[in-house]
Amino acid sequence: MNKNINDCFYHQKNKLMHDEALDIIRTQFSASLEKEKIRLDYAAGRVCAKDIYSQIQVPYNTNSAVDGYAFKHADLEKSNQFQIIGRVAAGSPIHHYEKENTAFRIFTGAPMPLGTDSVVMQEDIITHDNDRIQIPAQLKQGANCRLAGEDITKESLIISKGTHLSASDLAQIASTGRDHIEVFRKLKIMVITTGDEIIAPGQEIDDGEVYNANAFLITSLLKSPLIEQVNQYHLSDDFIETKKTLSDMAPLYDLIITIGGASKGEEDHVHHALNAIGKCHLWQLAIKPGGSMLMGQIGHCLMVGLPGNPVAAFTCFSLYVRQIIRQICGINWQLPSSYFFPANFEIKHKKVGRKEFLRGTAKTVEKQTLLNKYERDGSGLISSLRHSSGLIILPEDITKVSKGDYLEYIPFEALKLG
């Protein structure tokens, strides 16, 4: 993996604004993974590593869009009576028009006989008598035909480098005859949870202990065709162990995601360990929840430190780690889709200078969509994620929210890694 971040990436500001953090990710990260050539049937969800140009025109031949009769439209000026002189099915060789007021029985996808330019649908003919038909005089020239090259012209750009390949993208590529393409390789990621109080599900819990929900939260969010391998490890609250583990794992992975231990407490060792063996490029954001997120680098391995509270970890992953992964995987920059709806709630006091992300729902009642926030705001409430459908955004400069105020809303569906 190539080096992503320059030393100028480091910022001395105490806390970065949300948009500043996104701008750093957008401008300082680039596709840094090696390329590989794979079969098209394994390419869904991967990232195109090279511009793709069409080798042929699509459709290759002008063909019929319906079952009906192919004819030369100019013949309608002489007579609307046509003699059927041939039958053309999909895959047939190309026939030739030779005589005025003759027609070919033709089926969907079949190549148009040379010299014909229109097709009348079989249900639109006026009469049919053995080998003769009567065609409506008002039928337009070129009716029911798919012209050669009307979808794709030869040598035209069909897929750009950085495209996150969808089913329709693959269909477009396949329609031009390609069966292999170049893509960026998949990521290898290590997820590290931290904390002496954390125990694995299945163990008997004691006073002061917490089950490790974060490991399941983040590793589940990482399930994607972009990622080859996700491993998970747990660290106790020990500086020496934290430093050694990060140092040992960095050469093996493209990205390390730690959860917890990233703030300023005496038992928060991730930040100090990163500074000892690598570089911390970003720490402390002016957001709620998730202000203690950090971003750094150990050699060529990127590292992101998420807050320990589940909602804060989810929020930072969805807003920032998602963008980091997509950026280094080579996906063209695009923020998640968002919408503006009126609030159906009030907040009397909101701190200026930080952007806040509330969990909530967008519900449509009597043709109006309203935003409702989850009743409680604690960043440890996993239930607030389960019972919400997206994030409601409160800008840095507002001091309160009144009913009817239009607020930005990002559905959880739009925050999936893809």
LOLOZA-948425 format. One record per residue (C-alpha): x, y, z. Coordinates in steps of 0.001 Angstrom, whole numbers, padded with zeros to 6 digits, always signed. Example, Ala and Ser with C-alpha at 12.3 -4.5 7.8 and 13.67 -1.06 7.14 Angstrom:
% residues 2
+012300-004500+007800+013670-001060+007140
END
This chain:
% residues 418
+000000+000000+000000+001387+003407-000941+001731+006245+001495-001529+008188+001663-000909+011164+003858+001676+013946+003742+003072+015612+006835+001139+018749+005881-001992+016757+006719-001366+017431+010404-003533+020180+011872-002734+022194+014982-006354+023209+015616-007775+021972+018902-010922+020619+017240-011778+020232+013585-015215+021002+012241-017135+018195+010533-016718+019652+007029-012998+020251+007628-012506+016595+008546-014334+015491+005400-012274+017866+003285-009074+016350+004688-010277+012873+003801-011288+014006+000308-008089+015879-000517-005401+013892+001312-006476+010331+000550-006328+008650-002828-006622+005175-004299-003565+003401-002917-004341-000267-003501-002798-002473-006148-004807-003415-009227-005886-006875-010262-007669-008338-013275-010742-010428-012461-013625-012121-014226-016683-009952-014715-018861-012346-012736-016764-011607-009606-016796-007824-010038-020069-006820-008348-019369-004217-005680-015708-003830-006680-014065-000608-007877-013069-000116-011497-009340+000665-011699-009186+001745-015342-011410+003620-017792-013320+001141-019950-014094+001895-023600-016497-000077-025756-014996-002428-028306-018210-002475-030365-021393-000520-030949-024466-001636-028970-026812-002829-030355-024418-004304-032870-027168-004340-035556-030386-002405-035892-033050-004798-034595-036719-005098-033841-038016-004005-030453-041253-006033-030814-042825-009032-032473-044336-007812-035742-043522-007091-039383-040523-005204-040789-041013-003059-043875-039756+000011-045757-041750+003025-044579-041615+004821-047950-043698+001980-049438-046694+003189-047413-046989+006138-049823-047811+003654-052596-050013+001196-050732-050669-000038-047197-050954-003607-048489-047782-005687-048020-046807-009190-049019-044943-011301-046435-041813-012709-048057-039721-013974-045151-039363-014749-041458-036584-013330-039232-035948-014557-035680-033327-013417-033154-029960-014824-034169-030919-015152-037834-028560-013925-040555-029420-010530-042006-032008-010638-044798-032280-008194-047690-035286-006135-048801-035659-006584-052556-039170-005605-053701-041632-002761-052999-044474-003356-050545-042987-006513-049099-042613-007242-045390-040818-009717-043157-042341-011482-040196-039907-010442-037437-039451-011169-033746-038042-009159-030838-034281-008789-031056-034028-010034-034638-031805-007995-037005-033714-005707-039351-033478-006785-043005-031303-004369-044971-033534-001818-046697-036330-001929-044084-036630+000806-041482-039847+000301-039518-041762-002407-037659-045509-002668-037161-046506-004557-034017-048361-007788-034753-051401-006552-032822-051543-003300-034822-051950-004687-038323-055409-004048-039770-055895-007311-041603-053944-010514-042047-054701-012881-044896-052304-015773-045417-049224-014061-046830-050538-010474-046874-051034-007764-044230-052487-004259-044125-050429-001690-042183-051903+001481-040581-050973+004464-042744-050251+006699-039724-047389+004531-038446-044214+006645-038092-040949+005899-039833-038499+004073-037543-041262+002752-035313-040357-000138-032983-036712-000323-034069-033580-000309-031926-030906+001459-033949-027372+000107-034121-025223+002014-031644-028132+003847-030015-027066+002575-026556-023274+002663-026971-021103+003875-029822-017863+002083-030632-014807+003315-028667-016954+005450-026349-016219+005623-022600-018702+003385-020810-017275+003057-017264-014918+005532-015577-012076+004658-013257-013331+004870-009684-016819+003573-010418-018217+001403-007631-019562-001303-009892-023301-001988-009774-025381-004650-011504-026234-002240-014329-022557-001325-014732-021663-004995-015149-024485-005474-017635-023204-002501-019649-019669-003908-019687-020891-007387-020632-022955-005948-023497-019703-004836-025135-018178-008313-024993-015701-007962-022123-015399-010824-019625-012471-009474-017517-011801-006017-016044-009207-004332-013836-010266-003481-010293-008524-002302-007140-007748-005129-004739-009719-005588-001553-008755-004145+001828-007378-006009+004841-008629-004547+008106-007973-005216+011789-010593-004142+014356-009227-003732+017889-011473-003163+020886-009920-001876+024109-010661-001820+027820-010144-003943+030946-013887-003840+031564-014771-005467+028235-015645-009175+028164-016814-011435+025351-020486-012457+025065-020982-015892+026561-018911-015156+029673-020501-014540+033043-020634-010821+033768-019449-009246+037006-019750-005775+038527-018113-003129+036379-017871-005318+033277-019400-004693+029851-020056-007130+027046-018159-006396+023828-020947-005083+021607-018639-002775+019641-016753-005637+018005-019976-006968+016501-021171-003487+015563-018085-002436+013604-017171-005799+012036-020757-006084+010777-020555-002605+009226-017386-003745+007418-019060-006565+005495-018590-005435+001911-017234-006592-001463-014569-003896-000935-013006-005833+001918-011136-009125+001738-010384-009717+005393-011605-008366+008743-009922-009681+011878-010739-008755+015459-008556-008436+018559-009003-007110+022098-006503-005044+024078-006349-004442+027804-005660-000963+029164-001888-001194+029009+000397+001229+027150+003213-001241+026445+000829-003910+025136-001058-001351+023044+002126+000001+021466+003516-003475+020704+000239-004767+019254-000201-001769+016942+003441-002002+015854+003184-005730+015112-000113-005503+013232+000542-002420+011105+002651-004207+008445-000080-006830+007977-003076-004588+007309-004188-001656+005188-006296-000179+007973-006478-000635+011746-009647+000501+013497-009441+000790+017265-012506+001299+019459-012079+003070+022782-008960+004448+024429-008708+007419+022081-009580+010284+024436-007466+012134+027047-007955+009899+030098-005070+008291+032005-006222+004837+030876-006678+005881+027248-003470+004577+025665-004283+004438+021931-003455+008067+021223-000151+007927+023122+000842+004608+021531+000143+005964+018052+002305+009018+018690+005116+006772+019925+005285+004546+016822+003556+006529+014069+001850+009833+013405-001457+011219+014604-002917+013393+011875-006326+014212+013282-007647+014162+016827-010703+015710+018440-013671+016801+016318-016242+019473+017044-019122+016997+016840-021487+015167+019154-021335+012226+019620-017822+011118+018684-015577+014106+019396-012631+011958+020489-012073+010243+017127-008473+010161+015893-006823+009382+012580-003202+008511+011974-000697+006284+010271+001863+003623+011224+004170+003152+008272+001877+002538+005300-000986+001322+007482-003749+003812+008168-005285+003909+011615-008585+005261+012895-009444+005425+016577-013183+005391+017281-014790+006397+020577-015774+003589+022931-019458+004423+023253-021402+002391+020660-023468+005258+019236-020384+007468+018943-018459+004612+017301-021306+004032+014847-021629+007732+014034-017902+008252+013419-017661+005069+011367-020643+006047+009216-019552+009643+008649-015768+009318+008365-014425+005758+008249-016883+004905+005492-015519+007812+003440-011896+006852+004199-012428+003271+003059-014235+004299-000116-011529+006863-000872-008538+004521-000497-010447+001828-002408-010566+004244-005341-014269+005121-005372-015029+008541-006844-015878+010971-004036-019541+011176-003154-021206+012026+000139-024177+009957+001318-027594+011104+000129-029377+013450+002517-032755+015187+002635-034320+018166+004392-037550+017751+006357-039287+019820+009059-038637+018866+012685-041456+017461+014773-039597+018176+018002-038026+021011+019978-034613+021539+021555-034455+024584+023811-030669+024845+024121-027966+023643+021741-024252+024418+022076-022826+026630+019327-019657+025577+017505-020219+021867+017118-022313+019778+014754-024642+017314+016443-026030+014081+015040-029285+012885+016568-030803+009469+016001-034319+009648+014662-036896+008769+012053-038455+010416+009019-042150+009510+008990-044739+010579+006446-048176+011412+007824-050899+012872+005622-048429+013491+002755-045960+015400+004960-042647+013919+006094-041588+014962+009599-038426+014288+011584-038762+012758+015031-035740+012352+017253-035210+009376+019531-036433+010215+023019-033000+009897+024691-029616+011163+023514-027058+009014+025395-024164+007808+023204-024219+004401+024888-027805+003624+023907-027648+000916+021249-031456+000869+021343-031425+004370+019826-029798+002913+016702-032223+000017+016530-035298+002213+016797-034116+004940+014440-033832+005074+010663-031213+007778+010224-029202+010714+011562-030731+014167+012069-028090+016885+011729-027975+020034+013839-025586+022612+012273-022806+024264+014294-024383+027724+014280-027877+027034+015652-028761+027466+019328-032156+025758+019389-034621+023746+017334-038281+024668+016955-041019+022577+015406-041142+023180+011688-037438+023985+011318-035995+022204+008289-033111+019919+009236-030836+017668+007222-031474+013933+007525-029257+011042+006344-030975+007626+006212-028949+004754+007683-029404+003016+004322-027331+005762+002679-024526+005231+005219-023837+001624+004282-020315+000953+003071-021560-000661-000127
END
